[in-house]
Amino acid sequence: MTDAVPDTTRLQEASAQLAALAEPARLSIYRHLVRHAPDGLCVGELIPEIGLSQPTLSFHLKTLRQVGLVTRRKSGRHVFYAPEFRAMHELMRFLTEHCCAGDADLQQPNNPCAGGVA
């Protein structure tokens, strides 16, 4: 682990990912996709679950895809979207990489800083 300041590109990428998830509809979409991972859902399956129109849903999916949090694959006439877990894990790693000042004892699962319970 280094004490180096993260490079500007990584800061911008993380900021864009967090901004995408800061919009309630996109956060809801991402959470629905997580529940249906790894296969994901097609737009037609998401519409009734999310309650958005097809154009609005497509706009939000495009935003999530642009920041790398969602993947897209075509199967026949259908387009399926799924969460990109590697990107989310990288974002979480970036956010917590200097947690607890590098003290391994403080990074244990029972530490609230490490996502555990107090």
KAVENQUI-V296907 format. One record per residue. N is the residue number from 1. PHI is phi in whole degrees, -180 to 180 (none if undefined). OMEGA is omega as a letter, one per 40 degrees, with the letter a starting at -180 (* if undefined). Layout:
n=N phi=PHI omega=OMEGA
n=N phi=PHI omega=OMEGA
This chain:
n=1 phi=none omega=a
n=2 phi=-115 omega=i
n=3 phi=-96 omega=a
n=4 phi=-66 omega=i
n=5 phi=-73 omega=i
n=6 phi=-59 omega=a
n=7 phi=-69 omega=a
n=8 phi=-59 omega=a
n=9 phi=-62 omega=a
n=10 phi=-67 omega=i
n=11 phi=-61 omega=i
n=12 phi=-66 omega=i
n=13 phi=-63 omega=i
n=14 phi=-63 omega=i
n=15 phi=-62 omega=i
n=16 phi=-66 omega=i
n=17 phi=-66 omega=i
n=18 phi=-66 omega=i
n=19 phi=-64 omega=i
n=20 phi=-63 omega=a
n=21 phi=-78 omega=i
n=22 phi=-74 omega=i
n=23 phi=-86 omega=a
n=24 phi=-54 omega=a
n=25 phi=-65 omega=a
n=26 phi=-69 omega=i
n=27 phi=-63 omega=i
n=28 phi=-63 omega=i
n=29 phi=-60 omega=a
n=30 phi=-60 omega=a
n=31 phi=-64 omega=i
n=32 phi=-64 omega=i
n=33 phi=-65 omega=i
n=34 phi=-61 omega=i
n=35 phi=-64 omega=a
n=36 phi=-110 omega=i
n=37 phi=-74 omega=e
n=38 phi=-89 omega=a
n=39 phi=-71 omega=a
n=40 phi=80 omega=a
n=41 phi=-135 omega=i
n=42 phi=-88 omega=a
n=43 phi=-55 omega=a
n=44 phi=-61 omega=i
n=45 phi=-79 omega=a
n=46 phi=-76 omega=a
n=47 phi=-53 omega=a
n=48 phi=-68 omega=a
n=49 phi=-73 omega=a
n=50 phi=-94 omega=i
n=51 phi=82 omega=i
n=52 phi=-110 omega=i
n=53 phi=-70 omega=a
n=54 phi=-58 omega=i
n=55 phi=-63 omega=i
n=56 phi=-68 omega=i
n=57 phi=-61 omega=i
n=58 phi=-62 omega=i
n=59 phi=-61 omega=a
n=60 phi=-67 omega=i
n=61 phi=-63 omega=i
n=62 phi=-62 omega=i
n=63 phi=-64 omega=i
n=64 phi=-64 omega=i
n=65 phi=-70 omega=a
n=66 phi=-62 omega=i
n=67 phi=-92 omega=i
n=68 phi=85 omega=a
n=69 phi=-89 omega=a
n=70 phi=-136 omega=i
n=71 phi=-107 omega=a
n=72 phi=-134 omega=i
n=73 phi=-142 omega=i
n=74 phi=-99 omega=i
n=75 phi=-140 omega=a
n=76 phi=66 omega=i
n=77 phi=-90 omega=a
n=78 phi=-102 omega=i
n=79 phi=-116 omega=a
n=80 phi=-106 omega=i
n=81 phi=-118 omega=a
n=82 phi=-143 omega=i
n=83 phi=-70 omega=i
n=84 phi=-99 omega=a
n=85 phi=-64 omega=i
n=86 phi=-60 omega=i
n=87 phi=-65 omega=i
n=88 phi=-67 omega=i
n=89 phi=-63 omega=i
n=90 phi=-64 omega=i
n=91 phi=-63 omega=i
n=92 phi=-65 omega=i
n=93 phi=-63 omega=i
n=94 phi=-61 omega=a
n=95 phi=-69 omega=a
n=96 phi=-114 omega=a
n=97 phi=-62 omega=i
n=98 phi=-110 omega=i
n=99 phi=-57 omega=i
n=100 phi=62 omega=i
n=101 phi=54 omega=i
n=102 phi=80 omega=i
n=103 phi=-76 omega=a
n=104 phi=-60 omega=i
n=105 phi=-65 omega=a
n=106 phi=-77 omega=a
n=107 phi=-91 omega=a
n=108 phi=-73 omega=a
n=109 phi=-56 omega=a
n=110 phi=-82 omega=i
n=111 phi=-89 omega=i
n=112 phi=-56 omega=i
n=113 phi=-64 omega=a
n=114 phi=-92 omega=i
n=115 phi=92 omega=i
n=116 phi=-90 omega=i
n=117 phi=-100 omega=a
n=118 phi=-79 omega=*
